[in-house]
Amino acid sequence: MGDRVWEIGKLTDTQTRKDDHIKICLDEKVQFKEVKNGLEKYIFIHNCLPELDYENINISTNFLGKKLNSPLLISSMTGGTENAQIINQRLAIIAQKYRLGMGIGSGRVIIEKPEVAKTFQIRSLCPDILLLANIGAVQLNYGYTWRECLKLIEILEADGLILHLNPLQECIQSEGDTNFKDLLVKIGVICEKLPVPVIVKEVGNGISAKIAKKLMERGIQAIDVAGAGGTSWAMVESERSDSKLKRELGKTFANWGIPTADCVKDIAKKYPDIPLIASGGIRSGLDVAKLLALGADIVGLAYPFLKAAMTSMETLEELVELLNAEIQTVLFCTGNQDINSLQKSDDLIINSERSLL
Ligand SMILES: Cc1cc2nc3c(=O)[nH]c(=O)nc-3n(C[C@H](O)[C@H](O)[C@H](O)COP(=O)(O)O)c2cc1C
C-alpha cells in the first residue's frame, strides 16, 4: 500500500478506531504470547503410501450454500475509512479469484454515517463468493434492531450476518459498550427476522460448547469460535488507550481466552451438525488442516490477510497459494482425497500418544 494515509477528512470516533486497529495490529506486539491456538498438541500420522495422485486432490468445499475452492475465510476486519476501503477491495479481489469466503468489518459506522458505505461495498468485485456482513451483538443494546441489521445486509449485498461477541475487548476499550444484558433473546429475534443465516463469532477469546448450545437454541446457523492464540484484542485496546488503568487492564488479560483448537474440538464433538468456522491464531495451511480434522468446516484468518493486503496483491496471492498448497500436502501425506475424507479420518492424534503407534 506504500504510504499509509491515516487522516482523511473528519473521522467519527468509530472511523478513527478502525484505522487505529489496523495500525496497532500491524505495528505493535499484540499477538497472544503465552497462550497458543492449541494446535501444537496435535500431529498427523504420516502416510508413506497415499495411493493418490497429488494433482487430483480436491480441497474445495461448501459452506452455507456457497462453493469455496478451498476451506478458507478471510475473517471480518475493516471498513469505514479510505485505508479500509483499499484493504477491503484487495481482499475482495483475492476472495473472488480463489473463491474464498470473506467477512467484512463491523458495519456499525455505516448506520452512523451512511456516506462511508462505499468503503465496505465490495460485492461488485466478488460476485460469486460467500460474503458476510458483521456487527457487534452488543449494539443490540445500543439502539440497533433487526431493521438496521437487515439494512446492512442489503447495503452490502451480503449472504449472511455475523454478530460478534467481544465482552473483554469492550471492557478495555476506553469508549467500550459494556451492557451485555439480555443479548441472547435479542440475538434470537435477529435470527427470526433476517432472511439470511446469522453466524455468531468471538474476536479472539473463544466460544465454549456451553455458550454455543445457548446460541444454537436461539436459532443461529453457524458459529465462528475465534479462539485464543492469535491477535489479542485485550492488547490492541491496551495499546490504544490513554488511560493508565485500561492499559494495565489490557495487559492483565492479554492471554485470556479458550484456545481455538479446544473450542473446535469441544463444539464439534457435542454438536457435530452445527456449521463450524475455526479461527483465532491460524497461521498456516497445516493449522487449517488440523482444525478440519478436529471438526471445523472452514477456517478463518484475519491478521495474515491484513498483513499481506497492506503489502501487495502479489503478496496476497502468495499467501493463498501457500495456504492451499499446505492443505493439499496434508491431504496427500495422510492419504485423504478430499476434505470430507480428512474430517472423517482418525489421522490427527495428540502428540504425546505418538509413542503408542
Ligand atoms: C484490523 C482488524 C480488525 C478487526 N475488526 C473486526 C470486526 O470489525 N469484527 C469482528 O468480528 N472481528 C474483527 N476482527 C477480529 C478478527 O475477525 C479475528 O476474530 C481475530 O483477529 C482473531 O484472528 P487472527 O488471530 O487470525 O487475527 C478484526 C481483526 C483485525 C486484525
The ligand as a Gaussian input file, in Angstrom:
#p B3LYP/6-31G(d) Opt

LIG

0 1
 C       -7.570000      -4.984000      11.947000
 C       -8.602000      -5.945000      12.474000
 C       -9.907000      -5.515000      12.627000
 C      -10.898000      -6.379000      13.098000
 N      -12.209000      -5.973000      13.121000
 C      -13.182000      -6.879000      13.415000
 C      -14.560000      -6.556000      13.262000
 O      -14.929000      -5.459000      12.849000
 N      -15.485000      -7.510000      13.588000
 C      -15.117000      -8.757000      14.042000
 O      -15.978000      -9.604000      14.298000
 N      -13.813000      -9.080000      14.193000
 C      -12.856000      -8.191000      13.887000
 N      -11.529000      -8.557000      13.990000
 C      -11.180000      -9.834000      14.627000
 C      -10.898000     -10.916000      13.628000
 O      -12.006000     -11.189000      12.803000
 C      -10.440000     -12.224000      14.320000
 O      -11.524000     -12.805000      15.008000
 C       -9.289000     -12.041000      15.291000
 O       -8.374000     -11.045000      14.842000
 C       -8.514000     -13.334000      15.516000
 O       -7.990000     -13.833000      14.324000
 P       -6.420000     -13.726000      13.927000
 O       -5.674000     -14.306000      15.077000
 O       -6.312000     -14.525000      12.658000
 O       -6.108000     -12.273000      13.730000
 C      -10.541000      -7.707000      13.494000
 C       -9.213000      -8.134000      13.327000
 C       -8.252000      -7.280000      12.820000
 C       -6.839000      -7.786000      12.657000

